Amino acid sequence: MLPLLNEHLEGFSRSEDWVSRCQEVKERWARKNEEEGNTEGYPVHPSRIIRALDKTVASDAILALDTGDNTVWTNRNFRQTNQKTVFSGYWRTMGFGLPAAMTAKLIHPDKQVVTIVGDGGLQMVLADLMTAIRYRLDITVVVLNNESLQMEKDKIDVMGTKDIGTDLTNPDFVKLAEACGWKAFRPESDDELESVLEEALQTGGPALVDIPTAQELPRRQNKEKEYPNRILFGCSFLVHINTI
């Protein structure tokens, strides 16, 4: 393959115009990303939550991502340094985040382990709250609680069909976690995000942060129109993860 590539690259010269346009797009996205990560409001914009995590988790932490909108927003807004990311890339299994975090902590007890989950994914593995207590695992669960199966809701809305079965009836995750022996937190405004996350990360045992989350659809700007960014997610996520 390499000889064939080299053969076709003979006489190739770099297009400075193309490089310049790529750099312009990159800079425009960086500005958009920064603006999005500072969005104010309560329930909290998902980008604001991920930016708060970006500021508070350890530089060598292990992040376990559940499957769903939380994965999209983490890929979109989290600016990795030396963190490692674990996600269900093949099966895309909801409920993956919490057991993955427990496994990561058992394998790497010296590392900070944080799992970013949606309320739907967490509901599928609530019994594992007791598993984490049994093994005294120092992990932090961050719940993007928008009372919805948001990725499915977004797909249905984009197709223009009737939205059925995507709304969730959630327990009080804070009381539920505390009943299982966890430390649990809920910020009362977006201004409290960083301080609450820092407190949760320093508890020395299982900690859960339940964050009321706005129902938002990631969008990509294209001159006069906007359209959902879902189609670009697969490729961009693979590129992002492979650069860890």
C-alpha positions as CSV (number, residue, x, y, z in Angstrom):
1,M,0.0,0.0,0.0
2,L,2.8,2.5,0.9
3,P,4.5,2.1,-2.4
4,L,1.2,2.8,-4.2
5,L,0.7,5.9,-2.1
6,N,4.2,7.2,-2.7
7,E,3.7,6.7,-6.4
8,H,0.5,8.8,-6.5
9,L,2.2,11.5,-4.4
10,E,4.9,12.1,-6.9
11,G,4.7,15.8,-8.0
12,F,2.4,16.6,-5.1
13,S,2.8,20.1,-3.7
14,R,1.1,21.4,-0.6
15,S,-1.9,23.7,-1.1
16,E,-1.4,26.7,1.1
17,D,-4.9,27.8,0.4
18,W,-6.3,24.5,1.7
19,V,-4.2,24.6,4.8
20,S,-5.3,28.2,5.4
21,R,-8.9,27.3,5.1
22,C,-8.5,24.3,7.5
23,Q,-6.8,26.6,10.0
24,E,-9.6,29.1,9.7
25,V,-12.2,26.4,10.4
26,K,-10.2,25.1,13.3
27,E,-10.0,28.6,14.9
28,R,-13.7,29.2,14.3
29,W,-14.6,25.9,16.0
30,A,-12.3,26.7,18.9
31,R,-14.1,30.0,19.5
32,K,-17.5,28.3,19.1
33,N,-16.4,25.5,21.6
34,E,-15.3,28.1,24.1
35,E,-18.5,30.0,23.8
36,E,-20.6,26.9,24.1
37,G,-18.7,25.7,27.2
38,N,-19.6,28.9,29.0
39,T,-23.3,28.8,28.3
40,E,-25.3,30.0,31.3
41,G,-28.6,28.7,32.6
42,Y,-30.3,26.1,34.7
43,P,-31.0,23.3,34.0
44,V,-27.4,23.3,32.8
45,H,-26.4,23.2,29.2
46,P,-24.5,19.9,28.5
47,S,-21.5,21.8,27.1
48,R,-21.2,23.7,30.3
49,I,-21.1,20.5,32.3
50,I,-18.4,19.0,30.2
51,R,-16.4,22.2,30.4
52,A,-16.6,22.0,34.2
53,L,-15.3,18.4,34.1
54,D,-12.6,19.6,31.7
55,K,-11.5,22.0,34.4
56,T,-11.7,19.7,37.4
57,V,-10.7,16.1,36.6
58,A,-7.1,15.0,37.0
59,S,-4.9,15.3,33.9
60,D,-4.3,11.5,34.0
61,A,-7.8,10.5,35.0
62,I,-9.7,7.6,33.4
63,L,-13.1,8.6,31.9
64,A,-15.7,5.9,31.4
65,L,-18.4,7.1,29.0
66,D,-21.9,5.6,28.9
67,T,-23.6,5.4,25.5
68,G,-25.9,8.2,24.5
69,D,-25.9,12.0,24.4
70,N,-23.3,12.2,27.1
71,T,-20.8,10.6,24.7
72,V,-21.6,13.2,22.0
73,W,-21.2,16.2,24.3
74,T,-17.9,14.8,25.9
75,N,-16.5,14.3,22.4
76,R,-17.6,17.7,21.4
77,N,-16.4,19.8,24.4
78,F,-13.9,17.9,26.5
79,R,-10.4,19.0,25.8
80,Q,-8.2,16.0,26.7
81,T,-4.7,16.2,28.0
82,N,-3.5,12.8,29.3
83,Q,-6.8,11.3,30.3
84,K,-7.7,7.9,29.1
85,T,-11.2,7.2,27.7
86,V,-13.2,4.0,27.9
87,F,-16.4,3.6,25.9
88,S,-18.5,0.9,24.3
89,G,-17.5,1.4,20.7
90,Y,-18.6,-1.8,19.1
91,W,-21.9,-2.7,20.9
92,R,-22.7,0.9,22.0
93,T,-24.3,-0.5,25.1
94,M,-26.4,1.7,27.4
95,G,-25.4,1.1,31.0
96,F,-21.8,0.7,30.2
97,G,-20.4,3.6,32.1
98,L,-20.8,2.6,35.8
99,P,-19.5,-1.0,35.5
100,A,-16.7,0.2,33.2
101,A,-15.7,2.7,35.9
102,M,-15.7,0.0,38.6
103,T,-13.5,-2.2,36.4
104,A,-11.1,0.6,35.6
105,K,-10.7,1.4,39.3
106,L,-10.0,-2.3,40.2
107,I,-7.3,-2.4,37.5
108,H,-5.9,1.0,38.3
109,P,-6.6,1.8,42.0
110,D,-4.1,4.7,41.9
111,K,-6.0,6.6,39.2
112,Q,-8.9,9.0,39.5
113,V,-11.9,7.4,37.7
114,V,-14.9,9.3,36.6
115,T,-17.9,8.0,34.6
116,I,-20.1,10.4,32.6
117,V,-23.6,8.9,32.3
118,G,-27.1,9.8,31.2
119,D,-30.1,9.2,33.4
120,G,-31.3,6.5,31.1
121,G,-28.0,4.6,31.1
122,L,-27.7,4.8,34.9
123,Q,-31.2,3.5,35.4
124,M,-30.1,0.3,33.7
125,V,-27.4,-0.5,36.2
126,L,-28.7,0.9,39.5
127,A,-27.9,-2.3,41.4
128,D,-24.2,-1.6,40.8
129,L,-24.4,1.3,43.2
130,M,-24.2,-1.4,45.9
131,T,-21.4,-3.3,44.0
132,A,-19.2,-0.1,44.3
133,I,-20.0,0.1,48.0
134,R,-19.2,-3.6,48.6
135,Y,-15.7,-3.1,47.0
136,R,-15.2,0.4,48.4
137,L,-14.4,1.8,45.0
138,D,-13.4,5.5,44.9
139,I,-15.2,6.5,41.7
140,T,-17.3,9.5,40.7
141,V,-20.5,9.2,38.7
142,V,-21.6,12.4,36.9
143,V,-25.2,12.1,35.8
144,L,-26.5,14.3,32.9
145,N,-30.1,14.2,34.1
146,N,-32.4,15.6,31.4
147,E,-35.3,13.2,32.1
148,S,-35.1,11.8,28.6
149,L,-33.5,9.3,26.3
150,Q,-32.1,12.4,24.5
151,M,-30.2,10.8,21.6
152,E,-33.3,8.8,20.6
153,K,-35.5,11.9,21.1
154,D,-33.2,13.9,18.8
155,K,-33.3,11.3,16.1
156,I,-37.1,11.2,16.1
157,D,-37.3,15.0,16.1
158,V,-34.9,15.3,13.2
159,M,-36.9,12.8,11.2
160,G,-40.1,14.8,11.9
161,T,-42.0,11.8,13.4
162,K,-43.9,11.4,16.6
163,D,-41.9,11.3,19.8
164,I,-43.0,8.3,21.8
165,G,-41.3,6.6,24.7
166,T,-38.3,8.9,25.2
167,D,-39.4,10.7,28.4
168,L,-38.1,9.2,31.6
169,T,-39.5,9.0,35.1
170,N,-36.4,9.2,37.3
171,P,-35.9,8.5,41.0
172,D,-34.2,11.1,43.1
173,F,-30.6,10.0,42.2
174,V,-29.1,11.8,45.2
175,K,-31.4,10.1,47.8
176,L,-31.0,6.8,46.0
177,A,-27.2,7.0,46.1
178,E,-27.2,8.1,49.7
179,A,-29.4,5.2,50.6
180,C,-26.8,2.9,49.1
181,G,-24.0,4.5,51.1
182,W,-22.7,6.9,48.5
183,K,-21.9,10.6,49.0
184,A,-24.2,12.4,46.6
185,F,-24.4,16.0,45.3
186,R,-26.6,18.2,43.2
187,P,-25.6,21.7,42.1
188,E,-28.3,24.3,42.5
189,S,-27.0,26.6,39.7
190,D,-24.4,26.4,36.9
191,D,-22.1,28.6,39.1
192,E,-21.8,25.7,41.5
193,L,-20.6,23.1,39.0
194,E,-16.9,23.3,39.5
195,S,-17.1,23.5,43.3
196,V,-19.5,20.6,43.5
197,L,-17.5,18.4,41.2
198,E,-14.3,19.2,43.1
199,E,-15.9,18.2,46.3
200,A,-17.2,14.9,44.8
201,L,-13.9,14.1,43.3
202,Q,-12.2,14.4,46.7
203,T,-14.6,12.4,48.8
204,G,-12.3,9.3,48.9
205,G,-15.1,6.9,48.1
206,P,-18.1,6.4,45.8
207,A,-19.6,9.8,44.9
208,L,-22.5,10.8,42.6
209,V,-23.3,14.2,41.1
210,D,-26.8,14.6,39.8
211,I,-26.9,17.5,37.4
212,P,-30.2,18.8,36.0
213,T,-29.4,19.1,32.3
214,A,-31.0,21.1,29.6
215,Q,-32.3,19.1,26.6
216,E,-30.1,20.3,23.8
217,L,-29.3,19.1,20.3
218,P,-25.7,19.5,19.1
219,R,-25.8,21.7,15.9
220,R,-23.3,22.6,13.2
221,Q,-23.3,26.0,11.7
222,N,-23.4,26.3,7.9
223,K,-23.8,29.8,6.7
224,E,-27.5,30.7,6.8
225,K,-28.7,27.3,8.1
226,E,-28.2,25.0,11.0
227,Y,-28.4,21.2,10.9
228,P,-27.9,18.4,13.4
229,N,-24.3,17.4,14.0
230,R,-25.1,13.7,14.5
231,I,-23.8,12.6,11.1
232,L,-20.3,13.8,11.8
233,F,-20.2,12.3,15.3
234,G,-18.9,8.8,14.3
235,C,-15.9,9.9,12.4
236,S,-15.0,12.8,14.7
237,F,-15.2,10.5,17.8
238,L,-13.0,7.9,16.3
239,V,-10.4,10.5,15.4
240,H,-10.6,12.0,18.9
241,I,-10.3,8.7,20.8
242,N,-7.4,7.5,18.7
243,T,-5.4,10.6,19.6
244,I,-5.4,9.8,23.3
